[in-house]
Amino acid sequence: MEHTFTKMFLATALGMALAGHGGESQGAEPAAADNALRAVRVAGKGPITDPGGKIWSKAKAVKVALQPQVVAPPTNPTPAVQELGVRAVHNGSWVAFLLEWKDSTKSDTTVVDRFNDQVAVELPVTYQADALPSAMMGNPGGRVNVLQWRAVAQREVDSGREIVIRDLYPNAPDADLYYTTRLSAEAAVPYLGAKGLGNPVSIRTDSPVLDQMAEGFGSLTIRAKQGATGKGVYKDGMWHVTITAPLTPDGENAPKLEPGKATAAAFAVWDGGSKEVGSRKAWSDWVGVTLAE
């Protein structure tokens, strides 16, 4: 455990050391005011999930530049997505981000040699404008909340069932599917991989968004209380994705946000069709966010 923490700390320190050479800088001010996000107040209650909703016309779209992840191996020096369009709104109880980017291929499957499209919003758990955590997954003592949407999870939500082997390999012989068709649920557990071990990434839920926390590279952890949700729609060569979370979260390790107050957000995008997964991604530095009263 101590060895793992040491590696995480050194990797985070390296990221901060590279800040003056194209990397992010811990404690840096959020993006300039003319490029900041203003979460306008809209009517309604509950989660804000419709990417095509009329409310988004009320919010100014901000173009957020994305950059290569070249600190933590495996690196991604030439990311497929270089710009993300972002809008933000809130209704007094939930905040939501609309994230839009060009993608020539819809990737909503994960197998050995294929990965799915993903996007994430990162928020500091404790906001201090002059002492922000590292935008690259936080740092020891600088905890961040990572809300990650996955296209493969969206596919399962839309279909109302989990993806099975027959979906991934339609020509697979039935003999290879014995653990799903011939064994009891208990006997099949050893053959289910991560799902059998209870890995929340592998278990279908009603939300395509994973609510997580981190304090540096290699520390990403699922929050015990899953509060975020959202929806992704692929149309005309673009992804349109909403990620929404309660202003006052259930449990710890997520920020408490208030109308009239400021925070910051950072973003990451994975293009599955370009083999981007894990640390192979495009990411942004902090962008200032203000919630309208």
C-alpha positions as CSV (number, residue, x, y, z in Angstrom):
1,M,0.0,0.0,0.0
2,E,2.8,2.4,0.9
3,H,4.6,1.6,-2.4
4,T,1.4,2.3,-4.4
5,F,0.9,5.6,-2.6
6,T,4.5,6.6,-3.3
7,K,4.2,5.9,-7.0
8,M,1.0,7.9,-7.1
9,F,2.6,10.8,-5.3
10,L,5.7,10.8,-7.6
11,A,3.5,10.6,-10.7
12,T,1.4,13.5,-9.5
13,A,4.6,15.5,-8.6
14,L,5.9,14.9,-12.1
15,G,2.7,16.2,-13.6
16,M,3.0,19.4,-11.6
17,A,6.7,19.7,-12.5
18,L,5.8,19.6,-16.2
19,A,3.3,22.4,-15.8
20,G,5.6,24.9,-17.3
21,H,6.1,22.7,-20.3
22,G,2.6,22.3,-21.7
23,G,1.2,20.5,-18.7
24,E,-1.3,21.8,-16.1
25,S,-0.3,23.7,-13.0
26,Q,-1.6,22.8,-9.5
27,G,-3.2,25.8,-7.9
28,A,-3.5,27.7,-11.2
29,E,-6.3,30.1,-11.7
30,P,-9.2,28.8,-13.8
31,A,-9.5,29.9,-17.4
32,A,-10.0,33.6,-18.1
33,A,-13.5,35.0,-17.5
34,D,-14.3,35.3,-21.2
35,N,-13.9,31.6,-21.5
36,A,-15.6,30.7,-18.2
37,L,-18.8,28.7,-17.9
38,R,-21.9,30.3,-16.5
39,A,-24.5,27.7,-15.3
40,V,-27.7,29.6,-16.0
41,R,-30.8,28.9,-13.9
42,V,-33.6,27.0,-15.6
43,A,-37.0,25.9,-14.5
44,G,-37.8,22.4,-13.3
45,K,-36.7,19.9,-10.7
46,G,-34.6,16.8,-10.6
47,P,-31.9,15.5,-13.0
48,I,-31.3,17.4,-16.3
49,T,-30.6,14.7,-18.8
50,D,-32.1,15.6,-22.2
51,P,-29.2,16.6,-24.6
52,G,-31.8,18.0,-27.0
53,G,-33.8,20.0,-24.5
54,K,-34.7,23.7,-25.3
55,I,-33.1,24.8,-22.0
56,W,-29.6,24.5,-23.5
57,S,-30.3,27.5,-25.8
58,K,-30.3,29.6,-22.7
59,A,-26.7,28.7,-21.9
60,K,-23.6,30.1,-23.7
61,A,-21.5,27.5,-25.4
62,V,-17.8,27.6,-24.4
63,K,-15.1,25.9,-26.5
64,V,-12.7,24.1,-24.3
65,A,-9.3,23.2,-25.7
66,L,-8.1,19.6,-25.1
67,Q,-4.5,18.6,-24.9
68,P,-2.5,15.4,-25.0
69,Q,-2.0,13.3,-21.9
70,V,1.8,12.9,-21.9
71,V,2.6,12.5,-18.2
72,A,1.2,9.1,-17.0
73,P,2.0,6.1,-19.1
74,P,0.6,4.9,-21.4
75,T,0.6,8.3,-22.9
76,N,-1.5,9.7,-25.7
77,P,0.6,12.3,-27.6
78,T,-1.9,12.7,-30.5
79,P,-5.5,12.6,-29.2
80,A,-8.3,12.3,-31.7
81,V,-10.4,15.0,-30.1
82,Q,-8.9,18.5,-29.6
83,E,-11.9,20.6,-28.7
84,L,-15.0,20.2,-26.6
85,G,-18.1,22.3,-26.7
86,V,-19.6,22.8,-23.2
87,R,-22.7,24.4,-21.8
88,A,-23.9,24.5,-18.2
89,V,-27.3,24.9,-16.4
90,H,-28.8,24.3,-13.0
91,N,-32.3,24.2,-11.6
92,G,-31.5,25.0,-8.0
93,S,-31.1,21.3,-7.1
94,W,-29.2,19.8,-10.0
95,V,-26.3,21.1,-12.1
96,A,-25.8,19.8,-15.6
97,F,-23.2,20.0,-18.4
98,L,-23.9,19.5,-22.1
99,L,-20.7,18.2,-23.8
100,E,-20.5,18.0,-27.6
101,W,-17.6,16.9,-29.8
102,K,-17.1,15.6,-33.3
103,D,-16.5,11.8,-33.7
104,S,-16.6,10.1,-37.1
105,T,-17.3,6.7,-35.5
106,K,-19.8,5.7,-32.8
107,S,-18.0,3.3,-30.5
108,D,-20.2,1.8,-27.9
109,T,-18.7,-1.6,-27.4
110,T,-15.8,-2.8,-25.2
111,V,-14.0,-6.0,-26.1
112,V,-10.3,-7.1,-26.2
113,D,-9.4,-4.9,-29.2
114,R,-12.1,-2.3,-29.2
115,F,-13.0,0.5,-26.8
116,N,-15.9,2.8,-26.2
117,D,-16.3,6.5,-26.4
118,Q,-16.2,8.3,-23.1
119,V,-16.3,11.8,-21.6
120,A,-15.8,13.1,-18.1
121,V,-16.4,16.2,-16.0
122,E,-14.0,16.7,-13.0
123,L,-14.9,19.0,-10.1
124,P,-12.8,19.8,-7.0
125,V,-14.4,18.4,-3.9
126,T,-13.3,21.5,-2.0
127,Y,-13.1,24.7,-4.1
128,Q,-10.4,27.3,-3.5
129,A,-9.7,29.6,-6.4
130,D,-6.1,30.1,-5.5
131,A,-5.4,26.5,-4.5
132,L,-7.0,24.1,-7.0
133,P,-6.1,20.5,-7.1
134,S,-4.2,19.1,-10.1
135,A,-6.5,19.0,-13.1
136,M,-5.0,15.6,-13.9
137,M,-7.0,13.4,-11.5
138,G,-6.2,15.6,-8.4
139,N,-3.3,15.1,-6.0
140,P,-2.7,13.8,-2.5
141,G,-4.8,16.1,-0.3
142,G,-6.5,17.6,-3.4
143,R,-9.5,15.4,-3.9
144,V,-11.6,15.6,-7.1
145,N,-15.0,14.2,-8.1
146,V,-14.9,12.6,-11.6
147,L,-18.3,12.1,-13.4
148,Q,-17.6,9.8,-16.3
149,W,-20.1,8.9,-19.0
150,R,-19.5,5.8,-21.1
151,A,-21.0,4.9,-24.4
152,V,-21.1,1.2,-23.6
153,A,-23.2,1.9,-20.5
154,Q,-25.5,4.2,-22.5
155,R,-26.1,1.3,-24.9
156,E,-27.1,-0.9,-22.1
157,V,-29.4,1.8,-20.6
158,D,-31.0,2.4,-24.0
159,S,-31.6,-1.3,-24.6
160,G,-32.8,-2.1,-21.1
161,R,-30.4,-5.0,-20.7
162,E,-26.7,-5.8,-20.4
163,I,-24.5,-6.6,-23.4
164,V,-23.9,-10.3,-23.7
165,I,-21.4,-12.4,-25.6
166,R,-23.8,-13.0,-28.4
167,D,-24.0,-9.2,-29.0
168,L,-20.2,-9.0,-29.2
169,Y,-19.5,-12.2,-31.2
170,P,-22.7,-13.1,-33.1
171,N,-21.1,-16.0,-34.8
172,A,-19.7,-17.6,-31.7
173,P,-20.7,-21.3,-31.3
174,D,-23.2,-22.0,-28.5
175,A,-20.6,-24.4,-26.9
176,D,-18.6,-21.3,-25.9
177,L,-21.5,-19.9,-24.0
178,Y,-21.9,-22.7,-21.5
179,Y,-21.5,-20.6,-18.4
180,T,-24.5,-18.4,-19.4
181,T,-26.7,-21.1,-20.7
182,R,-25.8,-24.3,-18.8
183,L,-24.5,-23.3,-15.4
184,S,-26.4,-21.9,-12.4
185,A,-25.8,-18.2,-11.5
186,E,-23.6,-19.3,-8.5
187,A,-21.5,-21.8,-10.6
188,A,-21.0,-19.2,-13.4
189,V,-19.4,-16.6,-11.1
190,P,-15.7,-17.7,-11.7
191,Y,-16.3,-17.4,-15.5
192,L,-17.6,-13.8,-15.3
193,G,-14.4,-12.0,-14.9
194,A,-14.7,-8.5,-13.4
195,K,-18.4,-8.8,-13.2
196,G,-18.1,-11.9,-11.0
197,L,-15.7,-10.0,-8.7
198,G,-18.3,-7.2,-8.3
199,N,-16.4,-4.6,-10.2
200,P,-18.9,-1.7,-10.5
201,V,-17.5,-0.8,-14.0
202,S,-18.7,-4.1,-15.3
203,I,-22.1,-4.2,-13.7
204,R,-25.1,-2.7,-15.5
205,T,-26.9,0.1,-13.7
206,D,-29.7,2.6,-14.6
207,S,-27.1,5.4,-15.1
208,P,-24.5,5.7,-17.9
209,V,-22.4,7.9,-15.6
210,L,-20.0,6.7,-13.0
211,D,-19.6,8.9,-9.9
212,Q,-16.0,8.7,-8.8
213,M,-13.3,10.4,-6.7
214,A,-9.5,10.6,-7.0
215,E,-6.4,12.1,-5.4
216,G,-3.9,11.5,-8.2
217,F,-2.9,9.0,-10.9
218,G,-4.0,5.4,-10.1
219,S,-6.4,6.4,-7.3
220,L,-9.7,6.6,-9.2
221,T,-12.3,5.0,-6.9
222,I,-16.1,4.6,-7.3
223,R,-18.1,6.6,-4.7
224,A,-20.2,4.6,-2.4
225,K,-23.1,6.9,-3.1
226,Q,-23.8,7.1,-6.8
227,G,-25.7,10.3,-7.5
228,A,-24.8,11.4,-11.0
229,T,-26.6,10.5,-14.2
230,G,-26.9,11.7,-17.8
231,K,-27.5,10.7,-21.4
232,G,-25.6,10.5,-24.6
233,V,-27.0,10.7,-28.2
234,Y,-24.9,10.2,-31.3
235,K,-26.2,12.2,-34.3
236,D,-24.7,13.5,-37.5
237,G,-21.1,12.6,-36.6
238,M,-21.2,14.2,-33.1
239,W,-21.8,13.1,-29.6
240,H,-24.2,15.1,-27.5
241,V,-23.8,14.1,-23.8
242,T,-25.3,15.4,-20.6
243,I,-23.8,14.8,-17.2
244,T,-25.9,15.9,-14.3
245,A,-25.4,15.7,-10.5
246,P,-27.2,17.1,-7.4
247,L,-25.9,20.3,-6.0
248,T,-26.0,18.8,-2.5
249,P,-24.7,15.2,-3.0
250,D,-25.6,12.2,-0.9
251,G,-22.6,11.2,1.1
252,E,-19.0,12.5,1.1
253,N,-16.3,13.0,-1.6
254,A,-18.4,15.2,-3.9
255,P,-18.6,19.0,-4.0
256,K,-21.5,20.9,-2.4
257,L,-22.5,23.6,-4.9
258,E,-24.6,26.7,-4.4
259,P,-26.3,29.2,-6.7
260,G,-24.4,32.4,-6.8
261,K,-21.1,30.6,-5.9
262,A,-18.2,29.7,-8.1
263,T,-16.3,26.4,-8.7
264,A,-14.1,25.0,-11.5
265,A,-14.4,22.1,-13.9
266,A,-12.0,20.1,-16.1
267,F,-12.8,17.7,-18.8
268,A,-11.5,14.6,-20.6
269,V,-12.5,12.7,-23.7
270,W,-11.7,9.2,-25.0
271,D,-12.2,8.3,-28.6
272,G,-12.8,4.5,-28.6
273,G,-12.3,4.3,-32.3
274,S,-8.8,5.6,-31.9
275,K,-7.9,3.0,-29.3
276,E,-8.2,5.6,-26.5
277,V,-8.8,4.1,-23.0
278,G,-7.5,4.7,-19.5
279,S,-4.7,7.2,-19.5
280,R,-4.8,7.4,-23.3
281,K,-7.1,10.4,-23.5
282,A,-7.4,14.1,-24.2
283,W,-7.9,16.4,-21.2
284,S,-8.4,20.1,-20.3
285,D,-7.1,22.4,-17.6
286,W,-9.5,24.0,-15.1
287,V,-12.3,26.2,-16.5
288,G,-14.1,28.6,-14.1
289,V,-17.8,27.9,-13.5
290,T,-20.3,30.2,-11.8
291,L,-23.8,29.1,-10.9
292,A,-26.3,31.8,-11.5
293,E,-28.6,32.8,-8.6
